[in-house]
């Protein structure tokens, strides 16, 4: 009888332990499921009418812009945010994008503002502004650990963009402005730990680079074939080269 009682007690204890383990595993699975549910879907907008079906509020006017905020987007190698062919006013703020082909990709877009939008861990660039984009502002954000550029502004016909007060680090280039992208203002950014250049302007005109801090890059600021560009009041230190000017450049203020 005593042996049977002992065996019974041991069996009960084993069953209780298995129940506890299963409950813990169940909680863990539920927690993982909740975490995946808390991620937001990628954002794709094509044309002014595309905002209303993509989670934005507002009306797209200057006084009542479309607004998207408080999102966490894992692109899973698609663009996390892709917006094209629109001139509606919009704001995206207080969000994180990562693991996309690009974190943010704009093509033929006017009147967009990004505030505190972190972009990291993307195989290409953290931010790509690509051709025919005007009046884009990207401010107060952090861009890091992207395989290509932190911020890539590629013309032609991109004008009047503001890149201000961002922290950009550990990309190949921090900010790369290229090929007919003109009249841009790059100001008060901090750029460091880039394998190539903190800020690189290539074949652009009428750009202003001021108040930036660039350190621990291969080159702090570099230009090639740029005209009428102002590079003033920047603080550069512990780069292999502070400022490099090359190519056919005229009327620059350094």
C-alpha positions as CSV (number, residue, x, y, z in Angstrom):
1,X,0.0,0.0,0.0
2,X,2.8,2.4,0.9
3,X,4.5,1.8,-2.4
4,X,1.2,2.5,-4.3
5,X,0.7,5.7,-2.4
6,X,4.2,6.8,-3.2
7,X,3.8,6.0,-6.9
8,X,0.4,7.9,-6.9
9,X,2.0,11.0,-5.3
10,X,4.9,10.9,-7.7
11,X,2.5,10.7,-10.6
12,X,0.5,13.6,-9.3
13,X,3.6,15.7,-8.9
14,X,4.8,14.9,-12.5
15,X,1.4,15.8,-13.9
16,X,1.4,19.1,-12.0
17,X,4.9,19.9,-13.3
18,X,3.9,19.1,-16.9
19,X,0.8,21.3,-16.5
20,X,3.0,24.2,-15.3
21,X,5.4,23.8,-18.2
22,X,2.6,23.7,-20.7
23,X,1.1,26.8,-19.2
24,X,4.4,28.6,-19.5
25,X,4.9,27.5,-23.1
26,X,1.4,28.6,-23.8
27,X,2.0,32.0,-22.4
28,X,5.2,32.3,-24.4
29,X,3.5,31.4,-27.6
30,X,0.7,33.9,-26.9
31,X,3.1,36.6,-26.1
32,X,5.0,36.0,-29.4
33,X,1.7,36.0,-31.2
34,X,0.7,39.3,-29.5
35,X,4.1,40.8,-30.4
36,X,3.6,39.9,-34.1
37,X,0.1,41.2,-34.0
38,X,1.4,44.5,-32.6
39,X,3.5,45.1,-35.7
40,X,1.9,47.3,-38.3
41,X,1.6,46.5,-42.0
42,X,3.7,48.1,-44.6
43,X,2.4,51.4,-46.0
44,X,1.9,51.7,-49.8
45,X,0.3,54.9,-51.2
46,X,0.0,55.6,-54.9
47,X,-1.7,58.9,-55.7
48,X,-3.7,61.3,-53.5
49,X,-6.5,58.8,-53.1
50,X,-4.2,56.2,-51.6
51,X,-3.9,57.7,-48.2
52,X,-7.4,57.0,-46.9
53,X,-7.0,53.3,-47.3
54,X,-3.5,53.2,-45.7
55,X,-4.2,54.1,-42.1
56,X,-3.9,57.9,-42.4
57,X,-6.3,60.4,-40.8
58,X,-6.9,63.9,-42.1
59,X,-7.7,65.5,-45.4
60,X,-4.4,66.1,-47.2
61,X,-4.6,69.9,-47.1
62,X,-1.9,72.2,-45.7
63,X,-4.0,73.0,-42.6
64,X,-5.4,69.4,-42.2
65,X,-2.7,67.1,-43.6
66,X,-3.0,63.3,-43.7
67,X,-1.3,62.0,-40.5
68,X,0.1,58.5,-39.8
69,X,1.8,58.0,-36.4
70,X,2.9,55.6,-33.7
71,X,3.7,52.7,-36.1
72,X,6.3,49.9,-35.9
73,X,6.8,48.3,-39.4
74,X,8.9,45.3,-40.2
75,X,9.2,45.5,-44.0
76,X,10.4,41.9,-44.4
77,X,12.4,43.1,-47.4
78,X,9.6,45.1,-49.0
79,X,9.7,48.9,-48.6
80,X,8.4,49.7,-45.1
81,X,6.8,52.9,-46.4
82,X,6.4,53.5,-50.1
83,X,4.6,56.7,-51.3
84,X,4.4,57.8,-55.0
85,X,2.7,60.2,-57.3
86,X,1.1,62.5,-54.8
87,X,1.1,66.2,-54.0
88,X,-1.2,65.9,-50.9
89,X,0.2,67.3,-47.6
90,X,1.0,64.5,-45.2
91,X,2.9,63.9,-41.9
92,X,4.4,60.6,-40.7
93,X,5.7,60.8,-37.1
94,X,6.8,58.9,-34.0
95,X,7.3,55.6,-35.9
96,X,10.0,52.9,-36.5
97,X,10.7,51.2,-39.8
98,X,13.2,48.4,-40.2
99,X,14.2,45.3,-42.2
100,X,12.7,46.6,-45.5
101,X,14.3,46.9,-48.8
102,X,14.3,50.6,-48.0
103,X,12.9,52.0,-44.8
104,X,11.1,54.9,-46.5
105,X,10.9,55.3,-50.3
106,X,9.4,58.4,-52.0
107,X,8.9,58.7,-55.7
108,X,7.3,61.8,-57.3
109,X,6.1,63.1,-54.0
110,X,5.5,66.7,-52.8
111,X,4.6,68.1,-49.4
112,X,5.7,65.3,-47.1
113,X,7.0,65.7,-43.5
114,X,8.6,63.0,-41.4
115,X,9.1,63.7,-37.7
116,X,10.9,61.3,-35.3
117,X,10.8,58.4,-37.8
118,X,13.6,55.9,-37.0
119,X,14.9,53.8,-39.9
120,X,17.4,51.0,-39.3
121,X,18.5,47.6,-40.4
122,X,17.5,47.9,-44.0
123,X,19.5,46.1,-46.8
124,X,19.5,49.3,-49.0
125,X,19.1,52.8,-47.7
126,X,17.2,54.0,-44.6
127,X,15.5,56.8,-46.6
128,X,15.3,57.1,-50.4
129,X,13.9,60.2,-52.0
130,X,13.8,59.4,-55.7
131,X,13.2,61.8,-58.5
132,X,10.5,64.5,-58.8
133,X,10.2,65.1,-55.1
134,X,9.8,68.6,-53.6
135,X,9.2,70.1,-50.2
136,X,10.1,67.0,-48.2
137,X,11.1,67.5,-44.6
138,X,12.9,64.8,-42.6
139,X,13.6,66.0,-39.1
140,X,14.3,64.9,-35.5
141,X,14.9,61.3,-36.5
142,X,17.5,58.5,-36.1
143,X,18.8,56.6,-39.1
144,X,21.4,53.8,-38.5
145,X,22.8,50.4,-39.4
146,X,21.6,50.4,-43.0
147,X,23.7,48.6,-45.6
148,X,23.9,51.4,-48.1
149,X,23.1,55.1,-47.3
150,X,21.4,56.4,-44.3
151,X,19.7,59.1,-46.4
152,X,19.8,59.0,-50.2
153,X,18.3,61.9,-52.1
154,X,18.5,61.2,-55.8
155,X,17.4,63.5,-58.6
156,X,16.6,64.5,-61.2
157,X,14.1,67.2,-60.3
158,X,14.2,66.9,-56.6
159,X,14.1,70.3,-55.0
160,X,13.6,72.1,-51.7
161,X,14.1,69.3,-49.2
162,X,15.1,69.8,-45.6
163,X,17.2,67.2,-43.7
164,X,17.4,68.6,-40.2
165,X,18.4,67.6,-36.6
166,X,18.8,63.9,-37.3
167,X,21.2,61.4,-35.8
168,X,22.7,59.3,-38.6
169,X,25.3,56.6,-37.9
170,X,26.9,53.3,-39.0
171,X,25.8,53.3,-42.7
172,X,28.0,53.4,-45.7
173,X,27.3,57.0,-46.4
174,X,25.3,59.2,-44.0
175,X,23.6,61.6,-46.4
176,X,24.1,61.2,-50.1
177,X,22.6,63.9,-52.4
178,X,23.1,63.0,-56.1
179,X,22.4,63.9,-59.7
180,X,20.4,67.0,-60.2
181,X,18.9,67.2,-56.7
182,X,19.0,70.9,-56.0
183,X,18.1,73.7,-53.5
184,X,18.3,71.4,-50.5
185,X,19.1,72.4,-46.9
186,X,21.1,69.9,-44.7
187,X,21.4,71.4,-41.3
188,X,22.1,70.5,-37.6
189,X,22.6,66.8,-38.2
190,X,25.0,64.5,-36.3
191,X,26.8,61.9,-38.5
192,X,29.3,59.4,-37.4
193,X,30.8,55.9,-37.9
194,X,30.3,55.7,-41.7
195,X,32.7,53.6,-43.7
196,X,32.8,56.2,-46.4
197,X,31.4,59.8,-46.0
198,X,29.2,61.6,-43.5
199,X,27.7,64.0,-46.2
200,X,28.3,63.6,-49.9
201,X,27.0,66.0,-52.6
202,X,27.5,64.9,-56.1
203,X,26.5,66.8,-59.2
204,X,24.1,69.2,-57.5
205,X,23.7,73.0,-57.2
206,X,22.4,75.5,-54.7
207,X,22.5,73.3,-51.6
208,X,23.3,74.5,-48.1
209,X,25.2,72.3,-45.6
210,X,25.4,74.1,-42.2
211,X,25.6,73.4,-38.5
212,X,26.3,69.7,-38.9
213,X,28.6,67.6,-36.7
214,X,30.5,64.8,-38.5
215,X,33.1,62.6,-36.8
216,X,34.7,59.1,-37.0
217,X,33.8,58.8,-40.7
218,X,36.3,58.1,-43.5
219,X,35.5,61.6,-44.8
220,X,33.4,64.2,-43.0
221,X,31.9,66.2,-46.0
222,X,32.7,65.7,-49.7
223,X,31.5,67.3,-52.9
224,X,32.0,66.5,-56.6
225,X,30.9,68.7,-59.5
226,X,28.8,71.0,-57.3
227,X,28.0,74.7,-58.0
228,X,26.7,77.5,-55.8
229,X,26.8,75.4,-52.6
230,X,27.4,76.7,-49.1
231,X,29.3,74.5,-46.6
232,X,29.6,76.6,-43.5
233,X,29.7,76.4,-39.7
234,X,30.0,72.6,-39.6
235,X,32.1,70.9,-36.9
236,X,34.2,68.1,-38.2
237,X,36.7,66.0,-36.2
238,X,38.5,62.6,-36.2
239,X,37.7,61.9,-39.8
240,X,40.4,60.8,-42.2
241,X,39.5,63.8,-44.3
242,X,37.5,66.7,-43.0
243,X,36.3,68.3,-46.3
244,X,37.1,67.2,-49.8
245,X,36.1,69.2,-52.9
246,X,36.6,67.6,-56.3
247,X,35.5,67.7,-59.9
248,X,34.4,70.9,-61.8
249,X,32.9,73.1,-59.1
250,X,32.2,76.8,-59.2
251,X,31.0,79.5,-56.8
252,X,31.0,77.4,-53.7
253,X,31.3,78.9,-50.2
254,X,33.3,76.9,-47.7
